[in-house]
Amino acid sequence: MSDVVDEIAQKKAEEAAKAAPVDNDPGMRVADPQHHANPVYQGIDYFALDFIKRREQTLAAIAEIRSREPPEPETTVEMLEKDVKADVTASNAKYAGGALKREILNSYYNHPLILHDFITGRGRNLDGAQPGSRGPALIIGSGPTLDDAHDLVRGWNGGLFCSSSQAVTMLALGKRDFQCVVVDVKTLSNEFMPLDAFDGKGVTMITHPGMEPEVIQCWRWGKLYFRIIVHNMQHYIEALPIAYPMIRTTLYVYGCVAASQIMIAKLMGYNPLFLIGCDFGYPDDRARFSGFHWEGGAWVRDPPSGPPRYTLHPKVTYRNGCVSDHFQSYYKQTFMNSWRLTLADMWKVGSKGGLYEVPSIDPAYLLETQGNIPSDRYILSNKDKQDICERYLLQFGTYAFEFPNGQVEFVLFGDEEKELPLYVKAMNDAFLAQKIPGVLILGEEQGRLKYLRDDEAWARKEQRWRWETMLPQSPMATTPAKSSESASGSIETTGQISSTPS
């Protein structure tokens, strides 16, 4: 009797699929038992799929309206890399008033979806692995130099991490079994269309509970979950651990997906890492990479991107002559955060782009060696990487402190001379209260800052590292001037990568 019922239910599901209003992607009609109380139900969640369709229609309507609007006028403001400084106070307020509210709401809607993922085995916790145990990996960004590395990507046999922006391009280049990191709360399912192209390709999505529910719903393959952690925000340190106890790993997310890809790759045991398209600027006066789209049963290359337009974000020139803008330059700072946390061994593929601090590697040589390069190529020690990141961040008012237990904290001071002693005392009091061994020594911290600001000694290091720079090094002041763009007091912005409950 049950077989007859199942057969009738299956026929009804197939008939409903044919009549379903979701026709923008044939892959959406594939039977999916997800999110239904009856485990033998083989239909589709048409409520969610209809929501996706309506979202697609809304996006298309918005794009059509914007296409008729006059372009924003370009700004004439230009600045050097040393002058880029984010308004952290305003950014935090904007985040709390916008993206945070969106994440909170999404985490409620996603709860039954993620529970089902874990119950069915489709979803798992993002677990760590022994450093370097999984070998080398590519980190894919959206910069224009990705266009120059197609042969390398096609022939690469190791790990590969991309974001939703490059996922379809990876498929078009023939990649399989790679990791797609999805952290931006604004990401929508339209970036994965046509969805059925991912079927059987072994692509794993790495994401968190704050994502748009339609992304969690429509991705019917493997998922690895982590929780975002932001100190002093109740949602992250109290609510999420209670709602999602099966998601044990916590990570700090900086808005720049490439920074998250680096931290996730290192956590999963990949090292060394090779950066493709992580330009943080516009080499060859191109705005971004050119992707692919599915047309007539085949992947078709999109036209090359045009030159960047400087509208909302002023033009910035890096020390190596690469042009960028204020937005991408701030993302470079978040890259330095992730590099300091992981101390990963990294190379950029080719010599273009804004990361002149990262050693370059020839794509043909990398393809030949598959990332198994000799030890003499490792020109930066962990101490070098630590110094590079901390000095770079210091010029923008961000101070890096390493606690006795190895945790790294980034802090903003409004008045270094006054606030540094108070910060050291507050941390030592906290260590004592929590019975954490070790202390911060004020004199050592002051000596470290003086060491990082020694321009003459730093110039010699840059020569040893063979940095390809055109402009002089950024001047470092002993005491940064107070600025409305720098948060007053100390703000904890990040810490060590964690794979344990908060």
C-alpha positions in Angstrom: 0.0 0.0 0.0 2.8 2.4 0.9 4.4 1.8 -2.5 1.2 2.9 -4.2 1.0 6.0 -2.0 4.6 6.8 -2.8 4.1 6.3 -6.5 1.0 8.6 -6.5 2.9 11.2 -4.4 5.8 11.0 -6.9 3.5 11.5 -9.9 1.9 14.5 -8.2 5.3 16.0 -7.5 6.3 15.5 -11.1 3.1 17.1 -12.3 3.5 20.0 -9.9 7.1 20.5 -11.1 5.9 20.8 -14.7 3.3 23.3 -13.7 5.4 25.2 -11.2 5.9 28.9 -11.8 9.7 28.5 -11.4 10.9 28.4 -15.0 14.1 30.5 -14.8 16.2 27.5 -14.1 15.4 23.9 -15.1 17.6 22.6 -12.3 15.2 24.0 -9.8 12.7 21.4 -10.8 14.9 18.5 -9.6 13.2 16.6 -6.7 14.6 17.8 -3.3 13.4 16.3 0.0 14.8 19.2 1.9 12.7 21.1 4.5 9.7 18.9 4.7 8.4 17.1 7.8 7.6 13.9 5.9 11.0 12.3 5.1 9.6 10.3 2.1 8.2 13.5 0.4 10.0 13.9 -2.9 8.6 17.2 -4.0 10.0 20.7 -4.0 9.7 23.6 -1.6 7.8 25.8 -4.0 7.3 28.5 -1.5 11.1 29.1 -1.3 11.5 28.6 -5.1 8.8 31.1 -5.9 10.5 33.5 -3.5 13.7 33.0 -5.5 11.9 33.6 -8.8 10.3 36.8 -7.5 13.7 37.9 -6.2 15.1 37.4 -9.7 12.3 39.4 -11.2 12.9 42.2 -8.7 16.6 42.3 -9.4 16.0 42.4 -13.1 13.5 45.3 -12.7 16.0 47.2 -10.5 18.7 46.7 -13.0 16.5 47.9 -15.8 15.6 51.0 -13.9 19.2 51.8 -13.0 20.2 51.3 -16.7 18.0 54.3 -17.5 19.5 56.6 -14.9 22.3 59.0 -15.8 25.7 57.8 -14.6 27.2 59.1 -11.4 29.7 61.9 -12.1 33.3 60.8 -11.5 35.2 62.4 -8.6 38.4 64.3 -9.2 39.8 63.5 -5.7 43.0 61.5 -5.8 45.2 60.3 -2.9 48.2 58.1 -2.1 48.0 54.8 -0.3 49.3 56.3 2.9 46.3 58.7 3.0 43.7 56.0 3.0 41.9 55.7 6.3 38.6 54.2 7.0 36.0 55.9 9.2 35.6 52.9 11.5 33.1 54.6 13.8 30.8 55.3 10.9 31.3 51.9 9.4 30.4 50.2 12.6 27.3 52.3 13.0 26.3 51.6 9.4 26.9 47.8 9.9 24.8 47.7 13.1 22.0 49.6 11.5 21.9 47.6 8.3 23.8 44.3 7.7 23.6 43.2 11.3 19.8 43.5 11.4 19.7 41.5 8.1 21.9 38.8 9.6 19.7 38.5 12.7 16.6 38.1 10.7 18.2 35.7 8.3 19.5 33.5 11.2 15.9 33.1 12.4 14.6 32.1 8.9 17.6 29.8 8.3 17.3 27.8 11.5 15.0 25.0 10.2 16.9 24.9 6.9 20.3 24.5 8.6 19.0 22.0 11.1 17.8 19.9 8.2 21.1 20.2 6.5 22.9 18.7 9.6 20.3 16.0 10.1 20.5 14.8 6.5 24.3 15.1 6.4 24.2 17.8 3.7 25.6 20.3 6.2 28.6 19.9 8.5 30.7 22.0 10.8 33.7 23.7 9.2 36.5 21.7 11.0 40.1 22.5 11.1 43.0 20.3 10.0 46.7 20.0 10.7 48.5 23.1 9.1 49.7 22.2 5.7 48.3 18.8 5.7 46.2 19.3 2.6 48.9 20.9 0.5 48.8 24.1 -1.7 45.7 25.9 -2.8 44.6 28.7 -5.1 42.8 31.7 -3.7 40.6 33.3 -6.4 39.6 37.0 -6.4 37.6 39.2 -8.7 40.5 41.3 -9.9 41.4 41.6 -13.6 44.5 39.4 -13.4 42.2 36.4 -13.1 41.8 36.7 -16.9 45.5 36.1 -17.3 45.5 32.9 -15.3 42.9 30.7 -17.1 45.5 28.1 -18.2 46.8 27.8 -14.6 43.3 27.4 -13.2 42.4 24.7 -15.8 45.6 22.7 -15.1 45.6 23.1 -11.3 45.2 19.9 -9.3 45.3 21.1 -5.7 42.8 22.9 -3.5 40.9 25.9 -4.8 38.8 28.6 -2.9 36.6 31.1 -4.7 33.6 33.2 -3.8 30.2 33.2 -5.3 31.4 35.9 -7.7 33.8 33.5 -9.5 32.0 30.2 -8.9 30.4 30.0 -12.4 33.7 31.0 -14.0 35.5 28.1 -12.2 32.9 25.7 -13.7 33.4 27.2 -17.1 37.2 26.6 -16.7 36.5 22.9 -16.0 37.1 23.0 -12.2 35.6 20.3 -9.9 35.7 19.6 -6.2 36.4 23.2 -5.1 35.3 25.3 -2.1 32.9 28.3 -2.6 33.1 30.7 0.3 29.9 32.7 0.7 30.0 35.3 3.5 28.5 38.5 2.2 25.0 38.8 3.5 24.0 40.5 0.3 24.8 37.5 -1.8 21.8 36.1 -3.8 21.2 32.9 -5.7 21.4 34.7 -9.1 25.2 34.4 -8.8 24.9 30.6 -9.2 22.7 30.5 -12.2 22.2 28.1 -14.0 22.1 26.2 -10.8 21.9 22.8 -12.4 25.4 23.4 -13.8 26.8 22.6 -10.3 25.1 19.2 -10.2 27.7 16.5 -9.8 30.6 18.9 -9.7 31.6 18.3 -6.0 31.5 22.0 -5.1 31.1 22.7 -1.4 29.6 25.9 -0.1 31.2 27.4 3.0 28.8 29.8 4.7 27.2 31.0 8.0 23.7 31.3 9.4 23.3 35.0 8.6 23.1 34.4 4.8 20.0 35.1 2.7 17.6 32.1 3.2 17.2 31.7 -0.5 20.9 30.9 -0.9 20.8 28.2 1.9 17.6 26.8 0.3 18.6 26.6 -3.3 22.1 25.2 -2.7 21.2 21.5 -2.6 24.8 20.1 -2.3 27.3 20.0 0.5 27.7 22.9 2.9 30.2 23.6 5.6 29.0 26.1 8.3 30.8 28.4 10.7 29.6 31.2 12.9 30.8 34.8 12.6 32.2 36.1 15.8 32.2 39.8 16.8 33.1 40.7 20.3 30.8 42.9 22.3 27.8 42.1 20.1 25.2 40.0 21.9 23.9 38.3 18.7 27.3 36.7 17.9 28.6 35.9 21.4 25.3 34.8 23.0 22.4 34.2 20.6 24.1 32.3 17.8 25.9 29.8 20.1 22.6 28.9 21.7 20.7 28.6 18.4 23.4 26.8 16.5 25.4 24.6 19.0 26.3 22.2 16.2 28.3 25.0 14.5 31.3 25.1 16.7 33.9 27.0 14.5 33.9 30.7 14.8 35.7 33.1 12.4 36.2 36.8 12.0 34.8 38.2 8.7 36.1 41.5 7.4 33.7 42.1 4.5 36.4 41.2 1.9 35.7 37.6 0.9 39.3 37.0 -0.2 40.4 37.7 3.4 37.9 35.1 4.6 39.0 32.6 2.0 42.6 32.9 3.3 41.6 32.2 6.9 39.3 29.3 5.9 41.9 27.7 3.7 44.6 27.9 6.4 42.1 26.6 9.0 41.3 23.6 6.7 45.0 22.7 6.4 46.0 24.3 3.1 49.4 25.9 2.8 51.0 27.5 0.8 48.4 29.7 -0.8 48.6 31.3 -4.3 46.6 34.4 -5.0 44.9 34.9 -8.3 42.8 38.0 -9.0 43.4 39.3 -5.5 44.6 42.6 -6.9 43.0 45.2 -4.6 43.3 47.6 -7.5 42.9 48.0 -11.2 46.1 46.8 -13.1 46.1 47.6 -16.8 43.3 50.0 -16.1 40.7 47.3 -16.0 37.9 47.2 -13.4 37.6 43.5 -12.7 37.8 40.0 -14.3 35.5 39.0 -17.2 33.4 36.0 -16.4 31.2 33.5 -18.3 27.5 32.9 -18.8 25.6 29.9 -20.1 24.1 30.4 -23.5 22.9 27.9 -26.1 24.2 24.9 -24.2 27.7 26.2 -23.8 29.8 28.6 -21.6 30.3 32.0 -23.4 33.0 34.4 -22.3 31.7 37.8 -21.2 33.3 40.9 -22.8 36.3 42.4 -21.1 35.7 44.8 -18.3 36.1 48.5 -19.0 38.3 50.9 -17.0 37.3 51.7 -13.5 35.1 54.7 -12.7 35.8 56.7 -9.6 32.4 57.9 -8.3 31.7 57.1 -4.7 35.3 56.2 -3.9 38.3 58.4 -4.8 41.2 57.2 -6.9 44.2 55.9 -5.0 47.7 55.2 -6.2 49.7 52.5 -4.5 53.4 52.7 -3.9 54.1 50.4 -6.8 52.1 52.6 -9.2 49.0 50.4 -9.4 45.8 52.4 -9.3 43.0 51.6 -7.0 40.2 53.4 -5.1 39.5 54.0 -1.4 37.1 51.0 -1.3 39.6 48.5 -2.6 42.4 50.0 -0.5 40.5 49.5 2.6 40.0 45.8 1.6 43.7 45.6 1.3 43.9 46.5 5.0 41.5 43.7 5.8 43.8 41.4 3.8 46.6 42.4 6.1 44.4 41.5 9.1 43.9 38.0 7.8 47.5 37.5 6.9 48.6 38.6 10.3 46.2 36.1 11.9 47.2 33.2 9.7 50.8 34.0 8.9 50.1 31.8 5.8 52.9 31.3 3.2 51.5 33.2 0.2 52.5 34.3 -3.3 50.6 36.4 -5.8 50.5 34.9 -9.3 52.2 37.3 -11.7 53.7 40.7 -10.8 50.6 43.0 -11.3 48.2 44.3 -8.7 48.4 46.2 -5.5 50.0 43.5 -3.2 53.6 44.5 -3.7 54.3 43.2 -0.2 53.5 39.6 -1.3 56.2 37.7 -3.3 55.4 37.0 -6.9 55.4 33.6 -8.7 55.3 32.9 -12.4 52.1 31.2 -13.5 53.8 28.7 -15.8 56.3 27.7 -13.0 53.4 27.3 -10.6 51.5 25.1 -13.0 54.6 23.0 -13.6 55.3 22.5 -9.9 51.6 22.4 -8.7 52.7 24.6 -5.8 55.3 22.2 -4.5 58.1 24.8 -4.7 61.6 24.5 -3.1 62.4 26.0 0.3 64.5 28.8 -1.1 61.3 30.3 -2.6 60.0 31.0 1.0 61.7 34.3 1.4 59.5 35.6 4.2 59.8 34.2 7.7 56.8 34.3 10.1 58.6 37.3 11.8 58.8 39.1 8.4 55.1 38.5 7.8 54.2 39.7 11.2 56.3 42.9 10.8 54.9 43.6 7.3 51.3 43.3 8.4 51.7 45.2 11.7 53.5 48.1 10.2 51.1 48.4 7.3 48.1 48.4 9.7 49.8 50.8 12.1 50.1 53.6 9.5 46.3 53.6 9.4 45.9 53.7 13.2 45.4 49.9 13.8 47.5 48.4 16.6 48.2 44.6 16.7 48.6 43.0 20.1 49.6 39.3 20.6 48.3 38.0 24.0 50.3 35.4 26.0 47.9 32.7 24.8 48.7 33.5 21.2 45.5 35.3 20.4 45.9 38.4 18.3 43.8 41.5 18.8 43.6 44.6 16.6 42.8 47.8 18.4 42.1 51.4 17.4 43.4 54.3 19.6 42.3 57.9 19.4 45.2 59.0 21.7 48.0 56.5 21.8 50.0 58.1 24.5 47.1 58.2 26.9 45.2 55.0 25.9 48.1 52.5 25.4 48.9 52.3 29.1 45.2 52.0 30.0 44.7 49.2 27.5 47.7 47.2 28.7 46.5 47.5 32.3 42.9 46.5 31.3 44.2 43.4 29.5 46.4 42.4 32.3 43.6 42.7 34.8 41.4 40.6 32.5 44.2 37.9 32.2 44.4 37.8 36.0 40.6 37.6 36.5 40.4 34.8 33.9 43.5 33.0 35.2 45.3 33.4 31.8 49.1 33.1 32.3 51.3 35.9 31.2 51.1 39.7 30.9 51.6 42.5 28.5 54.5 44.7 29.3 54.0 48.4 28.5 57.7 49.0 27.8 57.9 46.1 25.3 54.7 47.3 23.5 56.1 50.8 23.2 59.4 49.4 22.0 57.6 47.3 19.4 55.8 50.4 18.1 59.1 52.3 17.9 60.6 49.4 16.0 57.8 49.3 13.5 58.2 53.1 12.9 61.9 53.0 12.1 61.8 54.1 8.5 65.5 53.7 7.8 65.6 50.1 9.0 62.5 49.4 7.1 63.9 50.7 3.8 66.7 48.1 4.1 64.2 45.4 4.6 62.2 46.4 1.6 65.4 46.2 -0.5 66.1 42.7 0.9 62.5 41.6 0.1 62.9 43.2 -3.4 59.6 45.1 -3.2 58.8 46.6 -6.6 57.8 50.1 -5.4 58.1 53.4 -7.1 56.9 55.8 -4.3 58.8 56.3 -1.0 57.6 54.4 2.0 54.7 55.8 4.0 55.8 58.2 6.7 55.2 56.9 10.2 54.5 59.4 13.1 55.5 58.6 16.6 52.1 59.6 17.9 49.2 59.5 15.4 47.2 62.7 15.2 43.7 62.5 16.6 41.1 62.2 13.9 37.3 61.9 13.6 38.0 59.0 11.4 39.7 57.0 14.2 37.6 55.5 16.9 38.1 57.0 20.3 39.1 54.4 22.9 39.9 50.8 22.2 37.7 48.6 19.9 38.4 44.9 19.7 38.0 44.1 16.0 39.2 40.5 15.8 41.1 37.7 17.3 42.5 34.2 16.6 40.7 31.7 14.4 38.7 29.3 16.6 37.3 25.9 16.1 35.8 25.6 19.6 32.6 26.9 21.0 32.6 30.6 21.9 
